[in-house]
Amino acid sequence: MYIVSEKTPNTNDDNAPNYSSLRKNLENIKSEFMTLREYVGDNEDVLLEKISSISEMINRTEASSAEFHKKADSIIQELQKIRNSTNKEAITTSNEVIGLLKLSEYQSDVRMLAESKYGTLDDIKKMAEQTAEIVNLFDKLSIESEKKIPLPHEVRQWAIGTIFDCADKWEIRFDDLLKILLDSLGQNLLKESIRMQQVRDIFGIKAVEKIKTELKLS
């Protein structure tokens, strides 16, 4: 589902917030997991060990994105086994943990793409498609759990904002950018998440007017 980069993250201070965010998400995952374990017993300690190993790996400066994704996927596979054999409440909790893990993967991927000084329209498309995938995943988990597990609005807004910043840095034409966003994300998601001031700052008032027309905004 996600594109795994073999690029080793830089270790300077500028990149520190990326890994700080991941560590925070992992602490949330640990908390959710402890709730899950109440329903599946103490035989699933291996999951907690795997989650801890991800946190330790992020603390190591030589950690690669590929390694992070591999470990995250192994946890998700274990959680899927649990949710196939336990009660509804455990299924909901495991879905929430899976959502957190996938969200961490998604944010890691987008940040690494955004860190590049040079990018193409294909990179913009990749980021938009990944954003659509994470939105759809959270919608799917909500249906399975019969409990709304929405992708936070702040994440959607961050994703669109990051894509616009990259388009600016990589000198992507506005018309090409807008087409990709509409094709990948649709009008509703864009309408909810786009920040018009950012559009105006980067592409000017004409771009704002075009977006208002496309999204049927007053």
C-alpha positions in Angstrom: 0.0 0.0 0.0 2.8 2.4 0.9 5.9 3.2 -1.1 8.9 2.4 1.0 11.9 4.5 0.5 15.3 3.0 1.0 16.7 6.4 1.7 18.3 6.8 5.2 16.9 9.9 6.9 19.3 12.7 7.6 20.3 13.0 11.2 20.6 16.8 11.6 18.5 18.8 13.9 16.2 19.9 11.1 14.8 16.4 10.8 14.3 15.8 14.6 10.6 16.8 14.7 9.8 14.0 12.2 11.0 11.3 14.5 9.7 13.1 17.6 6.2 12.9 16.0 6.7 9.2 15.3 7.8 8.5 18.9 4.7 10.3 20.1 2.4 8.2 17.9 4.1 5.0 19.1 3.5 6.0 22.8 -0.2 6.3 21.8 0.0 2.9 20.1 1.4 1.3 23.3 -1.4 2.8 25.3 -4.0 1.4 22.9 -2.3 -2.0 22.9 -2.5 -2.2 26.7 -6.3 -1.8 26.4 -6.3 -4.4 23.6 -4.4 -6.9 25.8 -7.2 -6.8 28.4 -9.4 -8.6 25.9 -6.8 -11.1 24.4 -4.8 -12.0 27.6 -1.2 -11.8 28.3 0.0 -14.1 25.6 0.4 -11.3 23.1 3.5 -9.7 24.8 5.4 -10.3 21.6 3.3 -7.4 20.1 4.4 -5.0 22.8 8.0 -6.1 22.2 7.7 -5.3 18.5 6.2 -1.9 19.2 9.0 -1.2 21.6 11.6 -2.3 19.0 10.2 0.3 16.6 10.5 3.0 19.2 14.1 2.0 19.8 14.9 1.9 16.1 13.6 5.4 15.6 15.9 6.6 18.4 18.9 5.2 16.4 20.1 7.7 13.9 20.9 5.0 11.3 17.4 3.7 11.2 15.9 3.3 7.7 12.4 3.8 6.5 12.3 0.3 5.1 13.1 -1.2 8.5 10.4 0.9 10.1 7.8 -0.3 7.6 8.8 -3.9 7.9 8.4 -3.9 11.7 5.1 -1.9 11.5 3.7 -4.4 9.0 4.6 -7.4 11.3 2.6 -5.8 14.2 -0.4 -5.2 11.9 -0.3 -8.8 10.8 -0.4 -9.9 14.4 -3.3 -7.6 15.2 -5.3 -8.8 12.3 -4.9 -12.4 13.7 -6.2 -11.2 17.0 -9.2 -9.3 15.6 -10.2 -12.4 13.6 -10.6 -14.5 16.8 -11.8 -12.1 19.5 -14.8 -10.1 20.5 -16.2 -6.9 18.9 -14.7 -4.5 21.5 -11.2 -6.0 20.9 -11.7 -5.7 17.1 -12.5 -1.9 17.6 -9.4 -1.5 19.7 -7.1 -3.4 17.3 -8.5 -1.3 14.4 -7.5 1.9 16.3 -4.0 0.5 16.8 -3.7 -0.4 13.1 -4.9 3.1 12.2 -2.2 4.7 14.3 0.5 2.5 12.8 -0.6 3.2 9.3 -0.9 6.9 10.1 2.8 6.8 11.3 3.9 5.1 8.1 2.0 7.5 6.0 3.4 10.6 7.7 6.9 9.2 7.5 6.5 8.6 3.7 5.2 12.1 3.0 7.8 13.8 5.2 10.6 12.1 3.4 9.3 13.0 0.0 8.8 16.6 1.2 12.4 16.8 2.4 13.7 16.5 -1.1 14.9 19.7 -2.7 13.9 18.4 -6.1 10.7 16.7 -7.1 8.4 16.1 -10.1 4.7 15.9 -10.8 4.9 12.2 -10.2 6.1 12.8 -6.6 3.1 15.1 -6.1 0.8 12.4 -7.5 2.4 9.9 -5.2 1.7 12.1 -2.1 -1.9 12.7 -3.2 -2.5 9.0 -3.8 -1.0 8.1 -0.4 -3.3 10.7 1.2 -6.3 9.2 -0.5 -5.3 5.7 0.7 -5.0 6.7 4.3 -8.3 8.4 4.3 -9.9 5.3 2.7 -8.2 3.1 5.3 -9.7 5.0 8.2 -13.1 4.9 6.5 -12.8 1.1 6.1 -11.7 0.6 9.8 -14.7 2.7 10.9 -17.0 0.4 8.9 -15.4 -2.8 10.3 -15.6 -1.5 13.9 -19.0 0.0 13.6 -17.5 3.0 15.3 -16.3 6.2 13.6 -12.5 6.3 13.5 -12.0 9.3 11.3 -8.6 10.5 10.0 -8.1 13.7 12.0 -8.9 16.9 10.2 -5.5 18.3 11.2 -3.8 15.4 9.3 -5.8 16.1 6.2 -5.0 19.8 6.3 -1.4 19.0 7.0 -1.3 16.7 4.0 -2.8 19.2 1.6 -0.6 22.0 2.9 2.5 19.8 2.5 1.6 19.0 -1.1 1.2 22.7 -1.9 4.5 23.6 -0.2 6.2 20.9 -2.3 4.6 22.2 -5.5 5.9 25.6 -4.7 9.4 24.3 -4.0 9.5 22.0 -7.0 8.0 24.7 -9.3 4.9 22.6 -10.3 2.3 24.3 -12.5 -0.8 25.1 -10.6 -3.1 23.6 -13.2 -1.3 20.3 -13.1 -1.3 20.3 -9.3 -5.1 21.0 -9.1 -5.9 18.3 -11.6 -3.9 15.7 -9.6 -5.6 16.8 -6.3 -9.1 16.6 -7.8 -8.4 13.2 -9.4 -6.9 11.7 -6.4 -8.7 13.3 -3.5 -12.0 14.6 -4.9 -13.8 17.8 -4.3 -15.1 17.1 -0.8 -11.8 16.3 0.8 -10.2 19.3 -0.9 -13.0 21.6 0.2 -12.6 20.5 3.8 -8.8 20.7 4.0 -7.5 23.3 1.6 -6.3 26.6 3.1 -7.0 29.5 0.7 -4.4 31.8 2.2 -1.7 29.3 1.4 -3.0 29.0 -2.2 -3.0 32.8 -2.6 0.5 33.1 -1.1 2.0 30.5 -3.5 0.0 30.9 -6.7 -1.9 34.1 -6.4 -5.5 35.4 -6.5 -6.3 33.8 -9.9 -5.5 30.3 -8.4 -7.8 31.0 -5.5 -10.6 32.0 -7.9 -10.1 28.9 -10.0 -10.3 26.6 -6.9 -13.4 28.4 -5.7 -15.0 27.7 -9.1 -13.9 24.0 -9.2 -15.1 23.4 -5.6 -18.2 25.5 -6.0 -17.3 27.8 -3.2 -18.8 31.2 -2.8 
